[in-house]
Amino acid sequence: MANSGKGTFQPDSDVHISYEDQQKINKFARLNAKVDDIKDELKVKQNDMKNLEEAVEELSLADESDKIPYLVGEVFICQSLENTLKSLDENKRRKQNEISELEAKCEELKSLMGELKAHLYGKFGSHINLENEED
């Protein structure tokens, strides 16, 4: 039976991956995983921020003389409306700082990934795929 070569696997003889290239591919994969983790954490913090903003909106309907239960750790404390609003503002400010830090870290990692991606695509061309499914 003669083999015409159609449909058979033929290894690409001109694609050689050096140890350094493999290290760069591995580094790219680790950075990509970190970016995914940061994006997940960012979604959680943004949801927390949204909840804090909704709490402030709801408190605008409260009476000045009401004692507001406020969760601190695992315990509710009752405090005045003014103190509750101050606490919420402080938490919002802290949460916004955390969000900004995560966004900056994500951009830093994406920059490093861009450099690695440019090098690897420059060397391997279409023989390598570094794109996320969601991109």
C-alpha positions as CSV (number, residue, x, y, z in Angstrom):
1,M,0.0,0.0,0.0
2,A,1.6,3.3,-1.1
3,N,1.4,6.3,1.2
4,S,0.7,9.5,-0.7
5,G,1.4,11.7,2.3
6,K,-2.0,13.1,2.5
7,G,-3.5,13.2,6.0
8,T,-0.5,11.8,7.7
9,F,1.3,13.7,10.5
10,Q,4.6,15.3,9.4
11,P,6.5,17.0,12.1
12,D,7.6,20.5,11.3
13,S,11.4,20.3,11.0
14,D,12.0,24.0,11.1
15,V,10.5,24.7,14.5
16,H,13.0,24.2,17.2
17,I,12.3,25.3,20.8
18,S,15.3,26.1,22.9
19,Y,15.4,25.9,26.6
20,E,15.2,29.7,26.8
21,D,12.2,29.8,24.5
22,Q,10.4,27.2,26.7
23,Q,11.2,29.3,29.8
24,K,9.6,32.3,28.1
25,I,6.5,30.3,27.1
26,N,6.2,29.0,30.7
27,K,6.6,32.6,32.0
28,F,3.9,33.8,29.7
29,A,1.6,31.0,30.9
30,R,2.2,31.9,34.6
31,L,1.6,35.6,33.9
32,N,-1.6,34.8,32.0
33,A,-2.8,32.7,35.0
34,K,-2.0,35.6,37.4
35,V,-3.9,38.0,35.2
36,D,-6.9,35.7,35.2
37,D,-6.7,35.5,39.0
38,I,-6.5,39.3,39.3
39,K,-9.5,39.7,37.0
40,D,-11.5,37.4,39.2
41,E,-10.5,39.3,42.3
42,L,-11.2,42.6,40.6
43,K,-14.8,41.5,39.8
44,V,-15.3,40.6,43.5
45,K,-14.0,44.0,44.7
46,Q,-16.1,45.9,42.1
47,N,-19.2,44.0,43.3
48,D,-18.3,44.9,46.9
49,M,-17.9,48.6,45.8
50,K,-21.4,48.4,44.1
51,N,-22.8,47.0,47.3
52,L,-21.3,49.9,49.4
53,E,-22.7,52.4,47.0
54,E,-26.2,50.8,47.2
55,A,-25.9,50.9,51.0
56,V,-25.2,54.7,50.9
57,E,-28.2,55.2,48.6
58,E,-30.5,53.2,50.9
59,L,-29.3,55.2,54.0
60,S,-30.4,58.4,52.3
61,L,-33.9,57.3,53.1
62,A,-33.1,56.7,56.8
63,D,-34.1,59.0,59.6
64,E,-31.3,60.9,61.5
65,S,-32.4,59.5,64.8
66,D,-32.2,55.8,63.6
67,K,-29.5,53.6,64.9
68,I,-28.0,51.7,62.0
69,P,-26.7,48.2,62.4
70,Y,-23.2,48.1,60.8
71,L,-21.3,44.8,60.2
72,V,-17.7,44.9,61.6
73,G,-16.0,41.6,61.1
74,E,-18.6,39.1,62.3
75,V,-20.5,41.4,64.6
76,F,-23.1,44.1,64.0
77,I,-22.7,47.4,65.9
78,C,-25.4,50.0,66.1
79,Q,-24.2,53.5,65.3
80,S,-25.7,56.8,64.2
81,L,-26.5,57.5,60.6
82,E,-23.6,60.0,60.4
83,N,-21.1,57.5,61.7
84,T,-22.4,54.8,59.4
85,L,-22.0,57.1,56.4
86,K,-18.5,57.9,57.5
87,S,-17.7,54.2,57.8
88,L,-19.1,53.5,54.4
89,D,-17.2,56.3,52.8
90,E,-14.0,55.0,54.4
91,N,-14.7,51.5,53.2
92,K,-15.5,52.8,49.7
93,R,-12.2,54.8,49.6
94,R,-10.3,51.7,50.8
95,K,-12.0,49.5,48.2
96,Q,-11.3,52.0,45.4
97,N,-7.6,51.9,46.4
98,E,-7.6,48.1,46.2
99,I,-9.3,48.2,42.8
100,S,-6.8,50.7,41.5
101,E,-3.9,48.6,42.8
102,L,-5.3,45.5,41.1
103,E,-5.9,47.3,37.8
104,A,-2.3,48.7,37.9
105,K,-0.9,45.2,38.6
106,C,-3.0,43.8,35.8
107,E,-1.7,46.4,33.3
108,E,1.9,45.7,34.4
109,L,1.5,42.0,33.9
110,K,-0.2,42.6,30.5
111,S,2.8,44.7,29.5
112,L,5.2,41.9,30.4
113,M,3.0,39.5,28.5
114,G,3.0,41.8,25.4
115,E,6.8,41.8,25.4
116,L,6.9,38.0,25.6
117,K,4.2,37.6,23.1
118,A,6.0,39.9,20.6
119,H,9.3,37.9,21.0
120,L,7.6,34.5,20.8
121,Y,5.4,35.4,17.8
122,G,8.5,36.9,16.1
123,K,10.4,33.7,16.5
124,F,7.6,31.1,16.0
125,G,5.0,33.0,13.9
126,S,1.9,30.9,13.3
127,H,3.4,27.8,15.0
128,I,2.4,29.2,18.4
129,N,-0.9,30.4,19.8
130,L,-0.8,32.7,22.8
131,E,-4.3,34.2,22.6
132,N,-7.0,33.7,25.2
133,E,-10.2,32.2,24.2
134,E,-12.1,35.2,25.5
135,D,-10.0,37.8,23.6
